[in-house]
Amino acid sequence: MDTAKLFFNGRSQAVRLPKAYRFEGKEVYIKKVSQGILIIPKDKTVWGAWEENLKKYDEPFMTDRNQFDSQQERDGLNDLFD
């Protein structure tokens, strides 16, 4: 796994990314996820990145899904939505 250096720039912490991980543009979206941070380029939407990566798969993975034809009834769930 590659690593990146952390440093402080004034009162802000910054991450120096290796060249292979550089982003285009001047801003990124960030989200705290469990013990880590997810960084997404701001010039691409999340769905655009998802769609771009989806093209890597040849066959449609959502067509053959085992879906129930009717809604499942589960004891106690209806009481939650009175």
N, C-alpha and C positions, 0 to 999 in steps of 0.2 A: 504494500500500500504506500502510495506517495504521501509526502508530508508538506506542510506549508509553514512559514514562519509567522509568528504573532509579534506585533510591536505596538507601541502607543504613539499616536500622533496628536499631540495636545492632550485633551481629556478623553479622546476616543481611542478605542482599540481597533487595530486594523490587521488584516491578513494579507501577507504577500504570497500570491499564488504563483506556482511554477508556470512557465511559458505555455505548457500544454493545456493549462486550465484557464487561460485568459478569456475574458468576456469582451464582446464588442459593446460600445456605448459607454455611458458614464454612470449608470445606475443599475441595480439589480433588486429583485424582490427577495426578501429573507423571511424565513419562518422557522421558529424553534420547533423541533421535532424530537421528543423524548430527550435524549442526552446529546443531541446534535443540532445542527443548523442546516436547513435546505436553502440553497442559493439558486435562483432562477433568473435568467436574463430578462430585463425589463422590456427589451425591444421585441421579444416574442411572447405571445400569450401562452399560458399554461396549456391550453387546448391545442395551440399550434405546435408546441413541442411534443405533446402527446401524439398528435396526428402524424407528425414527421417520423417519430419513432415507430408508430404502428405500421408504416409502410415497409418496415424491415421484415414483416411476417408475411409469408406467402398465402396461407389459407385462412379463411375467416374463422376466428376462434369463438365467435359469439353465436354462430348459427345453430349448432347442436348443443342446446342446453337442456338439461333435465328440469323442466318447469312443470309445476302442477297445473292442471286444467282449471281447478277451482281453488278458492281461498281456503287455507287451512284453518280449522277451528281449534283453538287452544284454551283450555280451562283457565279462567282467571284474567285473561287479557281484556275481555270486554268490560270488566269492572274498572279498569284503568282509565277508560275514556267516557265515563258518564258525564 
